[in-house]
Amino acid sequence: MKCKICRKKANNEKYCLLHEKAHQNLMENFETWKKALDVSWEDYLKTIMKNPLAGIKAKEVAEVLLSETS
């Protein structure tokens, strides 16, 4: 299988090792953001995509996850 984003060998059914780590970080950090800012999943992903301090891999995964929610 290939990563949905970069087409490298997938570590699981969706992502390569680097994109999977970014996905895990996004999922783990959402609860903290939600409690602190009362933010929705979609708003969280949009914020990550606009954040200049967020990593490229996190932004790429956020974009995919956001497209899946629409």
ROBA-531865 format. One record per atom (N, C-alpha, C): residue in one letter; atom name; x, y, z. Coordinates in nm, 4 decimals. Each point is the difference from the previous one (the first is absolute). Layout:
<vexdrens>
+----+----+----------+----------+----------+
| aa | at |       px |       py |       pz |
+----+----+----------+----------+----------+
|  A | CA |        X |        Y |        Z |
...
+----+----+----------+----------+----------+
</vexdrens>
This chain:
<vexdrens>
+----+----+----------+----------+----------+
| aa | at |       px |       py |       pz |
+----+----+----------+----------+----------+
|  M |  N |   0.0835 |  -0.1184 |   0.0000 |
|  M | CA |  -0.0835 |   0.1184 |   0.0000 |
|  M |  C |   0.0878 |   0.1245 |   0.0000 |
|  K |  N |  -0.0600 |   0.1083 |  -0.0489 |
|  K | CA |   0.0732 |   0.1263 |  -0.0066 |
|  K |  C |  -0.0703 |   0.1068 |   0.0821 |
|  C |  N |   0.0785 |   0.0932 |   0.0510 |
|  C | CA |  -0.0505 |   0.1121 |   0.0782 |
|  C |  C |  -0.0968 |   0.0826 |  -0.0853 |
|  K |  N |  -0.1114 |   0.0399 |   0.0599 |
|  K | CA |  -0.1006 |   0.0809 |  -0.0700 |
|  K |  C |   0.0548 |   0.1361 |  -0.0424 |
|  I |  N |   0.1060 |   0.0441 |   0.0650 |
|  I | CA |   0.0504 |   0.1356 |  -0.0237 |
|  I |  C |   0.1226 |   0.0004 |  -0.0917 |
|  C |  N |   0.1017 |  -0.0745 |   0.0385 |
|  C | CA |   0.1269 |   0.0089 |  -0.0730 |
|  C |  C |   0.0289 |  -0.1206 |  -0.0894 |
|  R |  N |  -0.0839 |  -0.1023 |   0.0074 |
|  R | CA |   0.0107 |  -0.1207 |  -0.0820 |
|  R |  C |   0.1209 |  -0.0875 |   0.0346 |
|  K |  N |   0.0682 |   0.0295 |   0.1127 |
|  K | CA |   0.1066 |  -0.0892 |   0.0463 |
|  K |  C |  -0.0650 |  -0.1226 |   0.0628 |
|  K |  N |   0.0810 |  -0.0986 |   0.0333 |
|  K | CA |  -0.0519 |  -0.1215 |   0.0610 |
|  K |  C |  -0.0743 |   0.0352 |   0.1289 |
|  A |  N |  -0.1217 |  -0.0494 |   0.0109 |
|  A | CA |  -0.0837 |   0.0299 |   0.1164 |
|  A |  C |   0.0396 |  -0.0868 |   0.1178 |
|  N |  N |  -0.0021 |   0.0611 |   0.1168 |
|  N | CA |   0.0271 |  -0.0686 |   0.1250 |
|  N |  C |  -0.1243 |  -0.0763 |   0.0461 |
|  N |  N |  -0.1161 |   0.0479 |  -0.0405 |
|  N | CA |  -0.1288 |  -0.0628 |   0.0302 |
|  N |  C |  -0.0875 |   0.0158 |  -0.1235 |
|  E |  N |  -0.1311 |  -0.0040 |   0.0161 |
|  E | CA |  -0.0877 |   0.0071 |  -0.1172 |
|  E |  C |  -0.0104 |   0.1393 |  -0.0629 |
|  K |  N |   0.0488 |   0.1032 |   0.0685 |
|  K | CA |  -0.0156 |   0.1355 |  -0.0541 |
|  K |  C |   0.1291 |   0.0761 |  -0.0233 |
|  Y |  N |   0.0913 |  -0.0042 |   0.0967 |
|  Y | CA |   0.1126 |   0.0931 |  -0.0010 |
|  Y |  C |   0.1363 |  -0.0675 |   0.0137 |
|  C |  N |   0.1018 |   0.0698 |  -0.0511 |
|  C | CA |   0.1380 |  -0.0403 |   0.0232 |
|  C |  C |   0.0349 |   0.0310 |   0.1459 |
|  L |  N |   0.1188 |  -0.0351 |   0.0399 |
|  L | CA |   0.0420 |   0.0181 |   0.1388 |
|  L |  C |  -0.0099 |   0.1469 |   0.0448 |
|  L |  N |   0.0484 |   0.0926 |  -0.0810 |
|  L | CA |  -0.0004 |   0.1418 |   0.0392 |
|  L |  C |  -0.1408 |   0.0588 |   0.0041 |
|  H |  N |  -0.0808 |  -0.0327 |  -0.0982 |
|  H | CA |  -0.1369 |   0.0518 |   0.0007 |
|  H |  C |  -0.0831 |  -0.0665 |   0.1101 |
|  E |  N |   0.0280 |  -0.1252 |   0.0318 |
|  E | CA |  -0.0699 |  -0.0666 |   0.1100 |
|  E |  C |   0.0331 |   0.0667 |   0.1330 |
|  K |  N |   0.1250 |   0.0371 |   0.0198 |
|  K | CA |   0.0398 |   0.0696 |   0.1235 |
|  K |  C |  -0.0715 |   0.1348 |   0.0088 |
|  A |  N |  -0.0077 |   0.0708 |  -0.1098 |
|  A | CA |  -0.0718 |   0.1278 |  -0.0031 |
|  A |  C |  -0.1478 |  -0.0221 |   0.0313 |
|  H |  N |  -0.0585 |  -0.1056 |  -0.0543 |
|  H | CA |  -0.1405 |  -0.0331 |   0.0254 |
|  H |  C |  -0.0217 |  -0.0287 |   0.1487 |
|  Q |  N |   0.0872 |  -0.0796 |   0.0586 |
|  Q | CA |  -0.0105 |  -0.0313 |   0.1424 |
|  Q |  C |   0.0082 |   0.1270 |   0.0845 |
|  N |  N |   0.0928 |   0.0878 |  -0.0341 |
|  N | CA |   0.0145 |   0.1252 |   0.0746 |
|  N |  C |  -0.1249 |   0.0869 |  -0.0117 |
|  L |  N |  -0.0563 |   0.0089 |  -0.1196 |
|  L | CA |  -0.1227 |   0.0777 |  -0.0186 |
|  L |  C |  -0.1136 |  -0.0569 |   0.0849 |
|  M |  N |  -0.0151 |  -0.1309 |  -0.0011 |
|  M | CA |  -0.1072 |  -0.0641 |   0.0755 |
|  M |  C |   0.0189 |   0.0199 |   0.1502 |
|  E |  N |   0.1219 |  -0.0175 |   0.0475 |
|  E | CA |   0.0286 |   0.0136 |   0.1428 |
|  E |  C |  -0.0175 |   0.1438 |   0.0485 |
|  N |  N |   0.0384 |   0.0958 |  -0.0813 |
|  N | CA |  -0.0044 |   0.1398 |   0.0418 |
|  N |  C |  -0.1378 |   0.0637 |  -0.0125 |
|  F |  N |  -0.0893 |  -0.0611 |  -0.0758 |
|  F | CA |  -0.1326 |   0.0587 |  -0.0188 |
|  F |  C |  -0.0744 |   0.0164 |   0.1322 |
|  E |  N |   0.0032 |  -0.0981 |   0.0869 |
|  E | CA |  -0.0722 |   0.0094 |   0.1272 |
|  E |  C |   0.0483 |   0.1184 |   0.0830 |
|  T |  N |   0.1289 |   0.0251 |  -0.0012 |
|  T | CA |   0.0556 |   0.1140 |   0.0730 |
|  T |  C |  -0.0516 |   0.1313 |  -0.0583 |
|  W |  N |   0.0026 |   0.0109 |  -0.1324 |
|  W | CA |  -0.0499 |   0.1201 |  -0.0676 |
|  W |  C |  -0.1493 |   0.0179 |   0.0257 |
|  K |  N |  -0.0731 |  -0.1100 |  -0.0057 |
|  K | CA |  -0.1453 |   0.0050 |   0.0176 |
|  K |  C |  -0.0359 |   0.0523 |   0.1398 |
|  K |  N |   0.0701 |  -0.0493 |   0.1004 |
|  K | CA |  -0.0254 |   0.0440 |   0.1375 |
|  K |  C |   0.0405 |   0.1453 |   0.0202 |
|  A |  N |   0.1132 |   0.0378 |  -0.0555 |
|  A | CA |   0.0524 |   0.1347 |   0.0213 |
|  A |  C |  -0.0755 |   0.1065 |  -0.0787 |
|  L |  N |  -0.0395 |  -0.0319 |  -0.1223 |
|  L | CA |  -0.0564 |   0.1015 |  -0.0888 |
|  L |  C |  -0.1431 |  -0.0274 |  -0.0443 |
|  D |  N |  -0.0568 |  -0.1118 |   0.0439 |
|  D | CA |  -0.1348 |  -0.0384 |  -0.0418 |
|  D |  C |  -0.0114 |   0.0056 |  -0.1528 |
|  V |  N |   0.0905 |  -0.0688 |  -0.0659 |
|  V | CA |   0.0108 |   0.0024 |  -0.1450 |
|  V |  C |  -0.0528 |  -0.1319 |  -0.0581 |
|  S |  N |  -0.0623 |   0.0084 |  -0.1160 |
|  S | CA |  -0.0496 |  -0.1205 |  -0.0682 |
|  S |  C |   0.1160 |  -0.0687 |  -0.0720 |
|  W |  N |  -0.0239 |  -0.1244 |  -0.0412 |
|  W | CA |   0.1005 |  -0.0760 |  -0.0743 |
|  W |  C |   0.0399 |   0.0730 |  -0.1278 |
|  E |  N |  -0.0978 |   0.0484 |  -0.0748 |
|  E | CA |   0.0293 |   0.0706 |  -0.1249 |
|  E |  C |   0.0775 |   0.1283 |   0.0245 |
|  D |  N |  -0.0384 |   0.0771 |   0.1012 |
|  D | CA |   0.0716 |   0.1239 |   0.0308 |
|  D |  C |   0.1426 |  -0.0288 |   0.0463 |
|  Y |  N |   0.0160 |  -0.1064 |   0.0752 |
|  Y | CA |   0.1335 |  -0.0422 |   0.0444 |
|  Y |  C |   0.0887 |  -0.0290 |  -0.1209 |
|  L |  N |  -0.0516 |  -0.0779 |  -0.0941 |
|  L | CA |   0.0782 |  -0.0342 |  -0.1193 |
|  L |  C |   0.0320 |   0.1233 |  -0.0837 |
|  K |  N |  -0.0951 |   0.0896 |  -0.0145 |
|  K | CA |   0.0232 |   0.1244 |  -0.0749 |
|  K |  C |   0.1065 |   0.0847 |   0.0674 |
|  T |  N |  -0.0034 |   0.0039 |   0.1329 |
|  T | CA |   0.0994 |   0.0768 |   0.0753 |
|  T |  C |   0.1387 |  -0.0593 |  -0.0185 |
|  I |  N |   0.0097 |  -0.1312 |   0.0046 |
|  I | CA |   0.1290 |  -0.0667 |  -0.0218 |
|  I |  C |   0.0536 |   0.0345 |  -0.1388 |
|  M |  N |  -0.0858 |  -0.0031 |  -0.0991 |
|  M | CA |   0.0436 |   0.0283 |  -0.1367 |
|  M |  C |   0.0516 |   0.1427 |  -0.0172 |
|  K |  N |  -0.0514 |   0.0930 |   0.0785 |
|  K | CA |   0.0413 |   0.1406 |  -0.0103 |
|  K |  C |   0.1168 |   0.0341 |   0.0923 |
|  N |  N |   0.0296 |  -0.0859 |   0.0959 |
|  N | CA |   0.1004 |   0.0286 |   0.1020 |
|  N |  C |   0.1410 |  -0.0079 |  -0.0590 |
|  P |  N |   0.0749 |   0.1114 |   0.0009 |
|  P | CA |   0.1350 |  -0.0022 |  -0.0566 |
|  P |  C |   0.0967 |  -0.0869 |   0.0806 |
|  L |  N |  -0.0352 |  -0.0332 |   0.1239 |
|  L | CA |   0.0871 |  -0.0826 |   0.0829 |
|  L |  C |  -0.0290 |  -0.1490 |  -0.0137 |
|  A |  N |  -0.1098 |  -0.0345 |  -0.0651 |
|  A | CA |  -0.0341 |  -0.1411 |  -0.0220 |
|  A |  C |   0.0901 |  -0.0562 |  -0.1097 |
|  G |  N |   0.0346 |  -0.1254 |   0.0141 |
|  G | CA |   0.0855 |  -0.0656 |  -0.0988 |
|  G |  C |  -0.0737 |  -0.0289 |  -0.1303 |
|  I |  N |   0.0773 |  -0.0173 |  -0.1033 |
|  I | CA |  -0.0567 |  -0.0278 |  -0.1324 |
|  I |  C |  -0.0808 |  -0.1290 |   0.0013 |
|  K |  N |   0.0521 |  -0.1038 |   0.0633 |
|  K | CA |  -0.0707 |  -0.1288 |   0.0043 |
|  K |  C |  -0.1332 |   0.0146 |   0.0720 |
|  A |  N |  -0.0018 |   0.0746 |   0.1099 |
|  A | CA |  -0.1247 |   0.0220 |   0.0738 |
|  A |  C |  -0.1007 |   0.0752 |  -0.0864 |
|  K |  N |   0.0474 |   0.0971 |  -0.0729 |
|  K | CA |  -0.0889 |   0.0761 |  -0.0883 |
|  K |  C |  -0.0558 |  -0.0879 |  -0.1113 |
|  E |  N |   0.0837 |  -0.0869 |  -0.0544 |
|  E | CA |  -0.0456 |  -0.0899 |  -0.1061 |
|  E |  C |  -0.1067 |  -0.0963 |   0.0518 |
|  V |  N |   0.0238 |  -0.0555 |   0.1177 |
|  V | CA |  -0.0982 |  -0.0920 |   0.0589 |
|  V |  C |  -0.1281 |   0.0754 |   0.0348 |
|  A |  N |   0.0127 |   0.1194 |   0.0549 |
|  A | CA |  -0.1181 |   0.0804 |   0.0343 |
|  A |  C |  -0.0839 |   0.0268 |  -0.1251 |
|  E |  N |   0.0648 |   0.0275 |  -0.1102 |
|  E | CA |  -0.0717 |   0.0253 |  -0.1252 |
|  E |  C |  -0.0791 |  -0.1237 |  -0.0447 |
|  V |  N |   0.0618 |  -0.1170 |   0.0098 |
|  V | CA |  -0.0678 |  -0.1245 |  -0.0371 |
|  V |  C |  -0.1182 |  -0.0257 |   0.0930 |
|  L |  N |   0.0233 |   0.0145 |   0.1306 |
|  L | CA |  -0.1074 |  -0.0241 |   0.0970 |
|  L |  C |  -0.1147 |   0.0976 |  -0.0200 |
|  L |  N |   0.0310 |   0.1242 |  -0.0313 |
|  L | CA |  -0.1034 |   0.0988 |  -0.0231 |
|  L |  C |  -0.0812 |  -0.0344 |  -0.1257 |
|  S |  N |   0.0664 |  -0.0473 |  -0.1024 |
|  S | CA |  -0.0722 |  -0.0370 |  -0.1216 |
|  S |  C |  -0.0894 |  -0.1224 |   0.0244 |
|  E |  N |   0.0373 |  -0.0861 |   0.0906 |
|  E | CA |  -0.0798 |  -0.1169 |   0.0334 |
|  E |  C |  -0.1242 |   0.0351 |   0.0819 |
|  T |  N |   0.0036 |   0.1122 |   0.0705 |
|  T | CA |  -0.1145 |   0.0406 |   0.0817 |
|  T |  C |  -0.1045 |   0.0760 |  -0.0813 |
|  S |  N |   0.0416 |   0.0509 |  -0.1137 |
|  S | CA |  -0.0922 |   0.0805 |  -0.0818 |
|  S |  C |  -0.0918 |  -0.0849 |  -0.0825 |
+----+----+----------+----------+----------+
</vexdrens>
